[in-house]
Amino acid sequence: MKRKVAIVHSDRYANWVFSDAHPTQGRRFINGFTAITGKPRVLEPRHATKEELRRVHGDNYIKEICEEHISDEWDGKRSDLAGTATLFAGGTLVALESLLDKSAELAIHLPGAKHHAQRDYSSGFCVFNDFAIAADIATKDFNLKVAIIDIDAHHGDGVENLTRANPQVLTFSIHESGIFPGTGDTSEPENNVFNYPLKREVTGFGDTALLAGVNKFLPIARHFEPDLLFLTCGADGLKADPLTHLEYSIAGYKSAAQLIRETFHSTPILMGGAGGYLPDSGTPKVWATVAKALTL
């Protein structure tokens, strides 16, 4: 039976551009939205409030971004980027709300899963940690348990750091070892923190490595018995992505999504796009393939 699907989207997401040469291009969100088939219900994002941001971020940092605008190593001060950052965070909360009110069983937000953002600083092209905020709301306001599986090529360090103290959140990151952010080589089972670093000489790369990681996650997550599953669906593990070396295929992403769907067939899923730096080809195709596999 197909899941009820909602996707949060706005053409304003195209504004997320630092420079023509920067690997992060907002058009990937537009292309991803266009690539997703099946006529999901489209929801309009909203800006996250300062109160929502304060759930995981410090006041001085929020003020720096929202009042002084984004000042960063990428492209100087851009007030439009500050507004887009709060829209990204709020868009994920709209997706979460559709799961909580049961109007959707799969909620997709392609600019979601800014998994590197830390409490008091931005990192890895991520400003506000929307998944950490959403997990805080789900656990503390609704007493739900959240499992977060991260298949982005980079370790989900921000989400891990911001949720580690919450016993109702489990994180599991499958990522390439030895690249940014240089963390994620160890796990902390006592804190529901699990990492599956991929090293060419140890685990190998490619689809086999990805699926081995997913199969490691599934029994751990089943034992945790989550009420919600968050999927950080970074497309940057795809072969030819300019920032990584994991060599996943479209078929590998599809198989990973099918394993997750089959195991958590009745668990609501929030899917965020995270990374992916082939904005006109591979990245949108990965997102569309995973979304379809999770739906069927």
VENCOR-V714857 format. One record per residue. RES is the residue in one letter. PHI is phi in radians with two decimals (999 if undefined). D_FIRST is the distance of its C-alpha to the first C-alpha in Angstrom with 2 decimals. Layout:
[[RES:PHI:D_FIRST] [RES:PHI:D_FIRST]]
This chain:
[[M:999:0.00] [K:-1.23:3.80] [R:-1.33:6.56] [K:-1.33:9.51] [V:-2.05:12.17] [A:-2.24:15.93] [I:-2.26:18.79] [V:-1.64:22.34] [H:-2.69:24.91] [S:-2.63:28.53] [D:-1.12:30.95] [R:-1.14:33.34] [Y:-1.09:31.60] [A:-1.14:33.65] [N:-1.23:36.71] [W:-1.36:35.96] [V:-2.34:38.63] [F:-1.59:41.51] [S:-2.90:43.33] [D:-1.08:42.79] [A:-1.59:43.21] [H:-1.25:41.01] [P:-1.14:37.85] [T:-1.54:35.74] [Q:-2.20:35.15] [G:-1.11:33.23] [R:-1.15:32.27] [R:-1.10:29.62] [F:-1.23:27.54] [I:-1.17:28.08] [N:-1.13:27.28] [G:-1.15:24.09] [F:-1.05:22.94] [T:-1.14:23.82] [A:-1.33:22.01] [I:-1.31:18.56] [T:-1.81:16.65] [G:1.67:13.77] [K:0.95:15.91] [P:-1.17:15.10] [R:-1.21:17.15] [V:-1.71:20.53] [L:-1.98:22.53] [E:-1.52:26.25] [P:-1.30:27.65] [R:-2.34:30.66] [H:-1.34:33.45] [A:-1.17:33.30] [T:-1.41:36.22] [K:-1.11:38.98] [E:-1.10:38.07] [E:-1.18:34.57] [L:-1.10:36.13] [R:-1.16:38.63] [R:-1.05:35.99] [V:-2.32:36.34] [H:-2.04:39.12] [G:-1.38:42.86] [D:-1.05:44.72] [N:-1.13:47.04] [Y:-1.16:44.27] [I:-1.05:42.40] [K:-1.09:45.72] [E:-1.01:46.44] [I:-1.34:43.23] [C:-1.41:42.96] [E:-1.89:46.68] [E:-1.76:48.33] [H:1.36:45.46] [I:-1.21:44.06] [S:-2.12:46.99] [D:-2.55:45.94] [E:-1.37:46.87] [W:-1.59:44.77] [D:-2.75:46.20] [G:1.30:48.36] [K:-1.47:47.81] [R:-2.43:45.05] [S:-1.14:44.36] [D:-1.16:41.45] [L:-1.22:39.75] [A:-1.07:40.25] [G:-1.13:38.45] [T:-1.19:35.58] [A:-1.10:35.32] [T:-1.25:34.89] [L:-1.21:32.35] [F:-1.02:30.31] [A:-1.12:30.45] [G:-1.16:29.66] [G:-1.08:26.72] [T:-1.14:25.03] [L:-1.22:25.87] [V:-1.11:24.27] [A:-1.07:21.02] [L:-1.03:21.49] [E:-1.05:22.21] [S:-1.19:18.92] [L:-1.34:17.21] [L:-1.17:19.91] [D:-1.57:19.64] [K:1.15:15.83] [S:-1.38:15.68] [A:-2.43:13.63] [E:-1.95:11.50] [L:-2.29:12.74] [A:-2.04:16.30] [I:-1.96:18.30] [H:-2.44:22.09] [L:-1.09:23.73] [P:-1.36:27.23] [G:-1.37:26.01] [A:1.23:26.78] [K:-1.42:30.55] [H:-1.38:30.93] [H:-1.67:34.68] [A:-1.06:36.05] [Q:-1.83:38.35] [R:-1.01:39.80] [D:-2.14:42.89] [Y:-2.82:42.40] [S:-1.44:40.12] [S:-2.82:39.29] [G:0.95:37.58] [F:1.19:36.97] [C:-2.00:35.24] [V:-1.80:36.90] [F:-2.01:34.83] [N:-1.52:32.40] [D:-1.09:29.41] [F:-1.17:27.13] [A:-1.17:29.98] [I:-1.11:30.45] [A:-1.08:26.79] [A:-1.14:26.87] [D:-1.11:30.12] [I:-1.11:28.77] [A:-1.08:25.65] [T:-1.41:27.83] [K:-1.52:31.02] [D:-1.62:29.98] [F:-2.14:26.83] [N:0.98:27.63] [L:-1.77:24.40] [K:-1.85:24.24] [V:-2.16:23.24] [A:-1.86:22.78] [I:-2.02:23.62] [I:-1.86:23.12] [D:-2.03:25.31] [I:-1.90:25.14] [D:-1.07:27.72] [A:-1.18:30.79] [H:-1.85:32.97] [H:-1.03:33.12] [G:-1.41:31.56] [D:-1.20:34.93] [G:-1.15:34.78] [V:-1.05:31.58] [E:-1.03:32.97] [N:-1.15:36.31] [L:-1.44:35.08] [T:-2.01:32.67] [R:-0.93:34.68] [A:-1.44:36.36] [N:-1.73:33.22] [P:-1.19:32.17] [Q:-1.66:28.75] [V:-2.15:27.85] [L:-2.04:27.25] [T:-2.08:27.76] [F:-2.49:27.24] [S:-2.04:28.59] [I:-1.90:28.57] [H:-2.69:31.36] [E:-1.36:34.39] [S:-1.37:37.50] [G:1.58:40.76] [I:-2.05:39.61] [F:-0.88:39.29] [P:-1.61:39.24] [G:1.40:40.81] [T:-2.17:39.11] [G:1.54:36.32] [D:-1.58:38.08] [T:-2.26:37.89] [S:-1.99:35.51] [E:-2.31:36.26] [P:-0.97:34.14] [E:-1.15:36.14] [N:-1.91:34.81] [N:1.02:31.20] [V:-1.95:32.12] [F:-2.26:31.05] [N:-2.26:31.97] [Y:-2.26:31.39] [P:-1.29:34.03] [L:-1.81:34.07] [K:-2.21:37.53] [R:-0.94:38.20] [E:-1.39:40.86] [V:-1.96:38.87] [T:-1.62:35.11] [G:1.34:35.28] [F:-1.99:33.22] [G:1.62:30.41] [D:-1.07:26.86] [T:-1.05:27.98] [A:-1.18:29.31] [L:-1.04:26.23] [L:-1.21:23.95] [A:-1.10:26.63] [G:-1.14:26.53] [V:-1.10:22.79] [N:-1.18:23.13] [K:-1.26:26.03] [F:-1.17:24.08] [L:-1.00:21.13] [P:-1.17:23.27] [I:-1.11:25.35] [A:-1.21:22.48] [R:-1.04:20.97] [H:-1.13:24.46] [F:-1.24:24.70] [E:1.00:21.60] [P:-1.29:20.78] [D:-1.52:19.29] [L:-2.37:18.59] [L:-2.10:18.36] [F:-1.82:20.40] [L:-1.98:20.26] [T:-1.51:23.56] [C:-1.69:22.53] [G:-1.10:26.03] [A:-1.67:26.30] [D:-1.43:29.91] [G:-1.46:29.42] [L:-1.15:28.96] [K:-0.99:31.85] [A:1.54:34.47] [D:-1.07:33.68] [P:-1.27:37.26] [L:-1.83:37.16] [T:-2.44:35.71] [H:-2.38:35.92] [L:-1.32:32.70] [E:1.13:31.85] [Y:-1.21:28.07] [S:-1.94:26.40] [I:-1.03:23.39] [A:-1.10:21.88] [G:-1.15:22.75] [Y:-1.08:20.97] [K:-1.07:17.80] [S:-1.11:18.17] [A:-1.08:18.89] [A:-1.13:15.78] [Q:-1.13:13.66] [L:-1.07:15.71] [I:-1.13:15.19] [R:-1.09:11.39] [E:-1.16:11.47] [T:-1.38:14.17] [F:-2.02:13.07] [H:-1.17:9.34] [S:-1.98:10.22] [T:-1.67:13.21] [P:-1.06:13.72] [I:-2.14:15.04] [L:-1.89:18.05] [M:-1.94:18.87] [G:-1.99:22.50] [G:-1.34:24.10] [A:0.90:27.34] [G:-1.52:29.62] [G:2.53:29.74] [Y:-2.18:32.90] [L:-2.12:32.15] [P:-1.14:31.46] [D:-1.85:31.51] [S:-2.52:29.66] [G:-1.13:28.06] [T:-1.06:27.00] [P:-1.05:24.87] [K:-1.19:23.33] [V:-1.05:22.37] [W:-1.04:20.76] [A:-1.15:18.79] [T:-1.14:17.70] [V:-1.15:16.61] [A:-1.02:14.77] [K:-1.15:12.76] [A:-1.14:12.18] [L:-1.30:11.06] [T:-1.42:8.55] [L:-1.23:6.68]]
